[in-house]
């Protein structure tokens, strides 16, 4: 860069100050030589930047020349400059300062930079403020259990839910359908959205109204693609709901909710203002601004007199009093846990403890088991993950380790394992028993999977994960072109390992 600037100054001054021809051509010679030297720079990106700066300087020089000399003089100057530049290039070639092999194309430049970055990350073996490396994760979680093979190479644009009951709902060219683990199309790609199969049934959307979801045309199909509930407007999708999906909610154009049976007939009239999910054969519904509970036939079990209600868990349902505090009712509507909590959250599974929080500001959290006994005390732990999932909960470690360590506890409150916050954090969405999603810290933030002992089952190579209890995991990865695609792999492979 310094040589370029000096030569450019000589070049301009040679024309403006009417210096001798020797000075003029000497400036041009230095300018051309500096370009070739910059193009052979060890750091290719520096060379590219230098060339861009040179082009700018050259444009300024030409403007100066144009204002001082006639066209004939400029043409003669260019001819002589080309001759001198060719001679200099020839000398550089002879002396070995310049080689065509040393000029990388853009793809080579990018590849070299990526390889350099990856090498730097792999070689790091301690944690620091930048996050974790693969060696950090290996040291903490181990890799002896990492065995998997692809069932379906990454190829699908989207995947709404995990592999379930032998089928996987995926998107291809803007339409959704279902494939099996061998990538055979079982149900054609013809829907605008599909849910996961549960108890042999899945929710599908055939057309959508972007202004009013109540006008969406949706239905419920079996594993052969036959309609259990025919396509209709107003069918409501409540996400993953492993319990009691033989009552499907629907909404009228007037905004009232009811329930259909599996024949598609109206089983519970649409007279409610809002509804929750069915669980354990019961569902909370809102009528005239107050919440109560009905059974599968629409019979009132708990009269609508509460500010809010949750979802049933082991025969108990959270309720909110008029003062805004939460407690628990049994199926008879009797208060069995007084309303003194600021928050009560149902766990994903019935076997997992229930989260109860007494102070939103202090983040002190307790967990109740099905016998309403505290298994984790707020005197010991501060919450990190807000609920149990798959038999584990992740909390800040007690005592001095609270700031830098996560503790995983089982449903009895016993410590399963611990790990540093600096290298990874739990990602609790869609956890299932035995398979827990984690996010590696640092600039890449890739996801990986561990088991209930804290052992790594799947390395941090993926943008997203959707585990299933079968040990088949839907994963999203990114190829060299930057395309993000979903594939399917199975853990614990003994052959064709990757």
N, C-alpha and C positions, 0 to 999 in steps of 0.2 A: 504493500500500500504506500509506503514511504517513497519507494522508487517511482511509483506511478505519479504521485503528486509532484515530485521533483522534475520528472521528465515533462509533465504537463505544463509546469511553470516555464521551463526552458522553451517548450514548443510555442507557447503563447508569446512570451517575450521575444522570441526569434522573429515573429511576424510584426509585432507592434513596434519594437525598437529597431527594426531593420538590421538585425545582426547578420553575420555572414552565413552563407549557405551551410557551412560545416556545423554551426551551432543548431541550426534548424533540424538538420537530419540526425544530429546526435540526440536531440530531444525525442524525435520520432523513434529512433532505434531503442532508446531506453524504455519508451512507452510500450512498444511491441514486446520487448524482452520481458518486461514485468508481467505482461498478460500471460505469457507461456509459463513463467515461474509460478504465478498464482494458480494456474490450472493444474499444476502438479503438487499443490499443497497437500500435506499429509491429512489435515482435516478438510475433507471435501466441502463441507458446508461453508467453511471460511473462504475457500476458493470461489464458490458461487457468489457469495456476498461481495468479494473483492472484484469479481468480473462486473457485477451490476454497478458498483461504484465507478469502475473504469469507463463503462459505457456512458455514464452520466458526464464524467469529465471530458470524454471524447466529444460528446454532443456540444458541450460548452466551447471546446476548442474550435470545432468546425464553425460554430456561429461567429467566433472571433475572426477566423480566417476569412469567412464570407464577407465580412464587413471591411476587410483591409485589402484584399487582392481580387484580381479579375479571374474569370472562369478559366482562362487559358493557364494562368499561373498556378491555380489550384490543381488543375488536371496534371500539369507537369510535376508538381510537388507529390501528388498521390502516386504517380508512376514510379518516381524515384524512391518514395517511401516503401512501396511494395517490394522493390528490388532489394533494398537494404534489409527490410524485414525478412525476406526469404533467406538472405545470407546469414542473418543472425539465427534463424530457425535451424538452418543447416549446421551451423557451428554447435548449437545446443544439442542437436541430435548426435553429432559426432562425439561430443564430450560426455554423453550419457546423462545429461541433466533433464532430458525430456523423453518420455516414452508414451506412445499412444495407449499402452496398457494401463498407465497410471491415471487416465482420465475416466472416472466412473460415470456411467449413466445414472439417471435418477433412481431407477430401481435398485441399482447396486448401492447407491448412497444410503437409501432408506434401510436396506437389508443390513448393511454394515452397522448403522446406528442401532437398529433393533438388537442385533447380536451383541453389540457392546453393552447395551443396557441389561440384557438378560444375563450376560456373563457377570456383570457387576452385582446383580441381585443374587445369583446363585452362590457367588463367592462370599457373600456376607454371612457370618455365622453368629452374630450377636444382635439383640434387639436394640433399637434406638428410637428417637422421636419420629423417624420416617415410617415406622411400622414394621411388619414382619416379612421374613423371607421364607422360602421353602425349607431351609435348614432350621429356622426357628420352630416352624410347625412340626417338623420331623422330630426335633429334640423333645418337644412338649407332648405331642400326641402320638408319636411313633408312626411307622408306615408298614409294619409287619402284616397288618390286616388288609392292606390296600391291594385288592384283587378285583378286577372287573373286566367285562368285555362288552362290546357294542352289540345290541340287538338290532337297532336301527341307527345308522349313521345320521348325524345332524343334517336334516333336509327340510323340515317343516317350519313355516313362518311363525306359528304361534301354537301354544298348548295351554288350554285354560286350566286343566286340573291334572292330578297324577294319574298314572295307569291304575285302573280299577276293574276288578272282576273280568280280567282278560281282555279289556278293550281300552283304547286310549283316544280321547277326542283331540283332534289336531286340525289346523287350518292350512289349506293349500290353495294358492291363487285366489284368495279372498273368500273361499267357502270352507265350511267345516264338515268333517265326517269322522268316522271311527276306523282305526286299524288295530290289528292284533300285534302281538310281540314279534311276529315274523314279518311285519310290514304288509300283510295282506289287507286289502280294503274290505272291511266287513259291512260297513254302512256307508253308502256313497257320500261324496262331498257335495252337499246341496243345501246346507243350512247356513244361516248367518251367525249362529252361535250354538254351542252344545255344552251341556253339563257333564259331570262324571256319572258313571253307572253306580247305583246303590240299590241293593235288593232287586236287581234285574231291571231297573227303570232309570231313565235319564230324561232330563228336560232339554228340549230343542226349540230354537227360534227359526221360523221360516222367513218372516219379513218384519221390518222394524219401522216405527214412526219416530223420527228424531225429535219431534215436538211433544209427543205424549206416549210414554212406554205402555200405558194401559191399552193402546191400540195395536201393540205388537201382536203378530200372529204366531202363536207358540203351541206346543203340545208335549206329550209324554210318550216315549217309545220304549219298546222292549229291545233285547239284544239282537234281534233279527231286523230291527228297523221298523217293525209294525207299530202302529199307533195304539197305545193303551187309552190315552185321552186324546181325542181328535184335535186338530188345529183349531184354535179359537182365539178371540181377543180377550185380553184381561187376565190371562193366566200369569201368576206371580212366581218368580224364581227367588228362592231364599238362600242360594248358595249351597255349600256342603252341609247336609243335614242327615247324619247316619241313622237317626231315630225316626220312626213313624212317618215315612214319606208315602203312605197310602191315603193321606188326605192332602189334596193340593189346593192351596189358596188361590182365589181369583178376585178380581176387582171390577166393579161395574163402572160405567162412564161417569157416574155420579160420585165415585170415590168411596163406595162402601165395599167391605170385604166379607167374603164367605168362603166355603170349602166344598170341593168336588170329591166324589168317590172315584175309584179307578175305572169306572164305566163312563166317566165324564159327566155324570148327573150331579145336579146341585144337591148336596147332602146336608149342608148347613147354610141356611139362607144368608145372603149378603146384607147384614144389618149392622156390621161393626165399623167403627171409625178407624181402627188400626189393629194390627195383630202381631204376635211374636211367632216363633217357631214351635211346632208340635214337639213335645218331648215326653216320653213315658206315658203316652196316651192322652196328654193334656196340653192345653195351649192357653196363653194369656191373651185376652182380647179387650179392646176399649169400647165402652158404650156410654154415650152422653158425657164424655170427658173423664170417666173413671174406669179403672182397670179391674177385671175379675178373671176367673178361670172357667173354661168349659171342657167337656170331654169330647170324644170323637163323634158323638151324636148331637152335640150342641147343647147338652144339658149343663146348667150352671152348677159348678162345684164350689166356687168361691164367688160370692156376690160382688158386683163391680162397685167397690168403695175405696180403692186405693189410688194414690197419686201415680204410681207406676209399679210394674211387675217385671220380673225377669223370665228366665226359662227354668223348668224343673230340673233338679239335680238330686238323685237318690231320694226322691220323695219330698224334697223341700224346694220352695220357690222364694227367691228374694223379693221383698216388697219395700216400697218407699212410703214413709209416713208423710203426713201433711207438713211436718217440720223439715222434710228433706232428708231425713236419716233412713238408713236401710236396716232391715232385719230379715228373719226367715219365718215362713209359714209352712205348715204341713198340708197334706191333701184335703184336710177337713177345714182349712182356713184358720187353724189355731196358731197363735204366735208361740214359736218354740225357741226363738232367738230374738231378744228385744231390739227394737230399732235404735241403734246407737253407733252405727257405722256410717262413714262418709262414702264408702264404696263396697259393693259386693259383686264379684265377677265369677260366673260359672266357668269351670275348667272345660277343656275340650272333651275329656272322657269322664264317665261317671266314677271311675276308680281314682281319679286325680283329686287332690284336695281343692277346696274352695277358697278363693282369695277374699279376705275381709280387711278393710283398711279403716282405721279410726281417725286418722289425721292426714288430710291431703297435703298439708304444708311440710310435715316432717318426713313423709315417705316411709313411715313405719308400717310394716305390713305383717299380718298374721294369716295363717292358713288352717282351715278346719277340715278334718276328715269326715267320713260319712257318719261317724258317731258324735259329730260336733265337738270333737276334742282338738285342741290346738296342737298341731304337729311342728309348727315353726313359730317362734315367738318374735315379736317386734323388738324385744330387748337385745336380740342377738344380731339380726340382719336388717339391712335396708334393701328395698326391692330394686331389682333391675328389670327382669322379665315380669310382666304383670299377671301371668297365669301359668299354671302347670300345663304341660303338653307332653304326651307320650311317657308319663311317669317321672318327669324331671322338671325342676324349676331352677333358673339361674339367678343368683342373687350376688350382691356385693359381699365379699368375704367379711367376717366380723373382725372387730378390733383394728389394729394398725394396718392390716392388709386391705382394708376396705377400699382405699383409693386406687389400688393397682392390681387387684385379684378378683376374679369371678369364682364363685363356688356353686357347683351343681349338687342339688339335694334330691333324694328319692322321696317317695310318697310318705315315708315314715319320718322324714326330716333328717335322715342320715346323710353325711357327706359322701357323694359318689366320686368326685374328683374336683380339682381346682386347676386354673390356668391363668397366666398373666393377661390383663386387659390390653396390654400393648400389642399383642400379636394377633388377637382374634376377638370377636364378639358374637354372642348367640343371635340367631335370626329365627324367631320362634314360629313364624307362619308355616303351617302345613307340616309341623313335626309329627311323626308317628313313633310309636314305641320301638326303640332300638335304633332309630335313625334321626339324627338331630343336625339341622342346618347351622353352619357357622360361616362367618365372613372374615377372611383374612384382612388384617389392617394394612394400611399403606396405599400407594397410588393405584394399585391394580384392583384391590378389593374383590377378589374372586371368592366364590363359595366352595365349601367342602363339607363332608359329612363325617360325623363321629358316632360311636355307639354309646351305650349307657355306662361304659367304663372309661370313656374319654379317649378311646383309641380311634385313630383316623381310618375310615373305610373308603373314602373317596378323596383324591387330592384336590388342591385349590386351583382348578383349571377352568371353572365354569362361571358364567354370568348369573345363572339362576338354576334352582333345583326344585324338584317336586317329588319327594320320597313317597313310596307306598309300602305297605306292610309286607308285600311279597318280596321285598328286596330289589324290586325293579324301579329305577329312578329316571324320571324325565329330566333332561338337562339341556340348558341353552349354552351354546358356545359361539365363538366368533372366528371366522376364517380369515385368511390373509387379505382378502378383499374388503374386510369390514362387515360382511354379511352375518347377521345373527340368525342362527337356525337351532331348532329343537331336535333332539334325538333321544333314544332310549337305550339304557344300559342296565346290566344286571351285576350285582355285587357277588363277591365270593367265587368268581370264575376260576376253574382249575386248568383250563386250556384256552388257547388263543388270547392269553393275557396281553394287555397293553402296558 
